[in-house]
Amino acid sequence: MRAWPAPDLPTLPVSAPPVRVHDSSTGGLVETRPQGPARLYVCGITPYDATHMGHAATFVAFDLLNRAWRNAGHEVVYVQNITDVDDPLFERAEKVGIDWRELAARETELLRQDLAALRIVPPEHFPGAEESLDLIVALIGRLQDAGAIYAVDDDLYFSVSADPAFGQESGWSREQMLAVFADRGGDPDRAGKKDPLDCLVWRAERRGEPALDSLLGRGRPGWHVECTAMALDLLGEGFDVQGGGTDLVFPHHEMCASEAQVLTGTPYARAYVHAGMVAYDGAKMSKSKGNLVFVSALRHSDVDPMAIRLTLLRHHYRSDWEWTDDQLWSAADQLATWRQAVAVGAGSPSGPVVEAVLEALATDLDAPSAVAAVDAWAAATLGTGGLADTGDPDAGSVMRALVDAALGIAL
Ligand code: ZN
C-alpha cells in the first residue's frame, strides 16, 4: 500500500551515538548493531476505527528509534503493516453495514493523515495482509513442510512444540501465557488441539464470514502468521528490532518469533522492543472499552499536532501513563516557549544541548530527558534576552534542526 508523505529530515552537525534499546527477551538494554540498513518492523493497526492516542504513542516511540538511527548515520528500512484481514474489522463492518474493504480503506486513509500530521517518518513498506496473501499462504506451506502445522477440522494450527526456543521472546512461563491467551485472541480450549497454546494460522471459510481464495482453499490467515510472512519477506531473517505495544509481547510476538525460528533456524529479530500502554478515564485506552482519544478528533478541533506529539514525548515510551487534557494544554504552552526561544536567533550555547539530546535518545529513546534539555536551553535563552552579543549566534537554527531531526517536532 501507499504510505504517507515524508516530513523533512534536517541534517545535524554531529553524528548521534549508537542506539541502545530495552529488549523484552533479555530484560535489559542492548546496543543495536545494524549490518547494512537498520531493519525495523512495527505491528500496525487493524483499520476499523481511527488512530487513538495509544497507537500514536507506539508509532511516535518507534519514530524516535528510526530518527536516532538516521542521526547515527544508518539507512533505515522500516516496515509497518496494516492488519486488514482480521475479526474486529469484519465485526465492525457487519455492525455498521459497510463493506469491510471499504471500512479498511477509509480508516487506513485516516491513519495516513494522522501519522503525517504527527511527523512520523513513513515506512519504506506499508503492506496489508490481503495484498500479501500469497506470501502468507506460501509461508504456511513451508511451515507444513517443516512439520509444524496440523489440522483441526478444516483449520490449520502452528504447533509451538516445533520450536525448542518457544517462550524466549517473552520469557514468560506457561502459566503466564495460559492466563492471557484467551483474552488476546487465542483459543486454548478448542477440542483437537495438541497444545492449548498452539495458534491458528488458517481459518477455513465459515458461512457468512469474509473469505479469500487461496491455494489452501477459501478462508483467511491468522494474525501472527501474517506478520511473520510480511516481516521475513520485506526485512529478511534476524532484523534489528521488532516493535509494538506491550500487549503484543505475548502471544503475538512470541508466535511470530517461533514460526520464523522453525523456518529459518535463526532468531526472528535481534531485539523486541515494547511501548507502554496509555490509559484514559482510569483504564487502558482500547477500542473494546471505548475510552479513546482520537488524533483526528483533536486535529479537527484545531489542536496543533506538534502539541500532541510533545505530550507523548513527555512520557518515556516504556512507561504506562494516563492521558489528560491538561497535559495537552501544558505541552502547547511548552511548544510556544520553544518557538519563542528559537525565534530569538542567537541564544544559549547549542553544542552541549545537541549532545545531551542525541545521547538521551540513543539511551533507550529517553525523550523526557531530551525534552528537559531543550526546556533548559529555552529558559536560558529567553532568560538572558537571547545573549545577542555574547551567546551562540546560530543557536536558534541549530536548535530548530535538532528538535525536528531528533524529536520530530517542527518549531
Ligand atoms: Zn504484528
Boltz pocket constraint, residues with backbone or C-beta under 6 A from the ligand:
constraints:
  - pocket:
      binder: B
      contacts: [[A, 42], [A, 43], [A, 44], [A, 223], [A, 224], [A, 227], [A, 252]]
      max_distance: 6.0
